[in-house]
Each structure stands twice: as C-alpha cells, then as structure tokens.
Amino acid sequence: MSDRDAWLDDPPWARLRGDGPHRPLRFDAQMHPKPMVEGVLDVFAGR
C-alpha cells in the first residue's frame, strides 16, 4: 500500500483530520520507500 491508496486525504476524511496532507503509509505514491521503512526494518532485525 502506498500514499496513492491512502483515504485520509479524501474530502470527507480530510475535513475531519484538519490541514494535510496526510500521508501515513510507508511508501509514497510512486512506491518509493519513505525514511520510516528503514526504521521498521531495524525493529524487525532487533536493532
């Protein structure tokens, strides 16, 4: 799942969440990993 699939910026939800953009997922709209992916991998590796 990527930010392209995120529903948080859809009009009904964005209105409830305040100023955006809201991009909570691990990959951007072009499926490139965000910096948080490295942190997630570190956790699974026990680092």
N, C-alpha and C positions, 0 to 999 in steps of 0.2 A: 504494500500500500504506500502511496506517495501523497504529497500535498495536493496533487491533482485530484485525488479521491476524497479529500477532506470535506466534510459537510459543515464545518464551523464557520466558513465564510459565506455560506448560502444565506440569502436575505433574511429568512425568518430567524435563523440562529445567530447570525452576526449582530443583529439588532439587540438580542438578549445579552451577548457577551461583550458589547462595547467596542471601542475602536480596535480595529485589526491592523494588519492581517493576522489571522490565527492560523499558524502553520505548525501543528503539533506532531506531525508524523516524522519518521526517521529519514525519509527520502524526499528530495524536492520534486517539483513537477516533471523534471526531466529524468527522474530516477537516479540522481546522483546522491550518494550518501551525505548526510549532514555531519557536522563535527560530533554530534552526540552518539553517532554509530560507534565511533572508536571507544567511547566510554561504556557503552553497552557490551561491546566485545571484551573489554577489560574486566567487567564484572563477571561475565561467564567464564573467563580464563582465571578468575581468582586473584586478579591484580588490584 
